[in-house]
Amino acid sequence: MRTYFPVLNTLGVVVMIFGLLMSFPLAVSLFLHDAATVAYDEAILITFGTGLALWTATRGSRRDLRPRDGFLLVAVTWAVMPVFGSLPLIFYMPELSFTDAYFEAASGLSTTGATVLTGLDKLPVSINLWRTFLHWVGGMGVIVLMVAILPLLGIGGRQVFKAEAPGPMKESSLTPRIAETAKGLWTVYTLITVACGISLWMAGMEPWESLIHAFSIVGLGGFSSKDASLGHFNSVPIEIVTIVFALLAACNYGTHYLALARGSFRPYAQDPEIRWFFAVQIIAILFLTAYLTYFGAHEHIWATLRYVAFHVVSISTALGLATYDYTLWPMFAQLLILFLGSFAPCSGSTGGGIKMIRAIILYQQVFREVVRSLHPAAVRPVRVGNALVPDQVLHAVLGFSFMYMVSIVTLTLVLSATGLEIITAFSAVVACINNTGPGLGAVGPASNYQGLTDVQTWVLSFTMILGRLEIFTLLVVLTPTFWRR
């Protein structure tokens, strides 16, 4: 057991810092004199106290983390953090079961945006702020935030960063030191959040609503302070701002950082993933607009373009906010936008799915095999832009894609076995593993996940964390081989 003390010691630090993060909604609650102040007092005391006790009990076993430790720390952190993240919800809403509270917090931290709550319009500002603040913290990864601090405590962070970073980062060392890399990414993340909040305010939102939705949009989470989501505002300017910042958040933050550091747009032009990303968005919007116009889904083409553009971007980037019940569209359109969320976001973004870079590599590999079947002697390497893709990367992408499909099929069958209708089961799994939020059927944008049983809710909580950690980080820890010394 002492072998894992260094991991538990680091976990104690993370839990303590997570407890301190609750001071933000507590300060808002005190400032606005809302009814949730006591909930945060108790939550902070329990969270910080638990982290302090864990750190104190294991502080004699600190050492630099090994790769195995990094995987374990990330998996345990993402399993444990929703427990503490749920505390303000449980203390403010004692009628909320632990299962539902854990699901809500896991959905927040994994930036999924699937909710079991109703009456959001009547909740205190600080509670809605805490829900979307979980998006913001989880968006880049709570542990990536920690690696800027852990080196000061004598704990190495690079292994943790590799296990936690959202997507296959194309430049693993944007700066010489991992702490500097984390700080740089969080600086860009914060700047985009501030710009988003100000833009929403200027577009017509109230200040607190702007902050709440800025956390949700930049984290690509999808929680809202309104039961009707962004449809409550019925505002084209707000929808345009949301589209712009969702697209920015779905791009590689490494590319954003390089562009900012160099004061040039050249990194965007040199990133082949971004070109594919925007091409997919434009083609999908134009195609679905024409398709739904043909079937007369809306009164006129401009209304169709408005709803299509918003929901293609929102669902494909894994944001998950909605302005319209798109389950009223033909089933083909519903499935298409749900499918886009499986691959559209760029690597190194706060989005989910297999990421665009892996989709590009898979497309190149399939095309190479087609050429080889026609010309067996042809030599056609797999490239992304001007870069040659090594075989080990290609094999890793193929393995990940296989496990991604296996996970969807297996978890859909598990939900179906519990009695859930197949369209709802399939779309819920896809929405949760892609960290999108709304699915189809009983979990569509006009409803939520409240009607699920406890077993179904726990399955989807696991699915959200599995998708957020890109499957292998969690599955590695669950294999017997990992625990053999």
JOMORA-V805772 format. One line per field, one symbol per residue. phi: phi as a letter, one per 20 degrees, with the letter a starting at -180 (. if undefined). burial: # if it has 24 or more other ideal C-beta (glycine too) atoms within 12 Angstrom, else .. Layout:
# JOMORA-V805772
phi=???
burial=???
This chain:
# JOMORA-V805772
phi=.fgeggfffffffffffffffffffffffffeleedgfgfgffffffffffffffffcffdfaffegfffffffffffeegffffeggfffecfffffgfffgffffffelenfcdecmffefggffffffeffgfffgeofffffffdggfendfdffffffdgfofffcfcfcfdfffffffffffgffffffffffffffpffgffffgffgffffleofcecfelfffelcfgfffgffffffffeeffffgfffffembeggffeefffffgfffffffffffffffffemfcfbffffffffgfffffffemfnfccbeffefgggfffffffgffbffffmdeedmfmffffffffffffffffffecgefdcfeccmeefeffffgfffffffffffffffffffffffeofgffffffffffffeleofdcmfdffecbefefffffffgffffffgffelmfgefgfeegffeee
burial=...#######################.##....#.##.##########.###.##..#..#...#..##########################..#.####################..#..#############################.#.#################..#...##.##########.##.###.##..#.#..####################.#####....######################.......##..####.###.##..##.###.##....##.....#####################.##.#...#################################................#.#....#...##..##.##.##..##.###.##....#..#######################.####.#...######################........
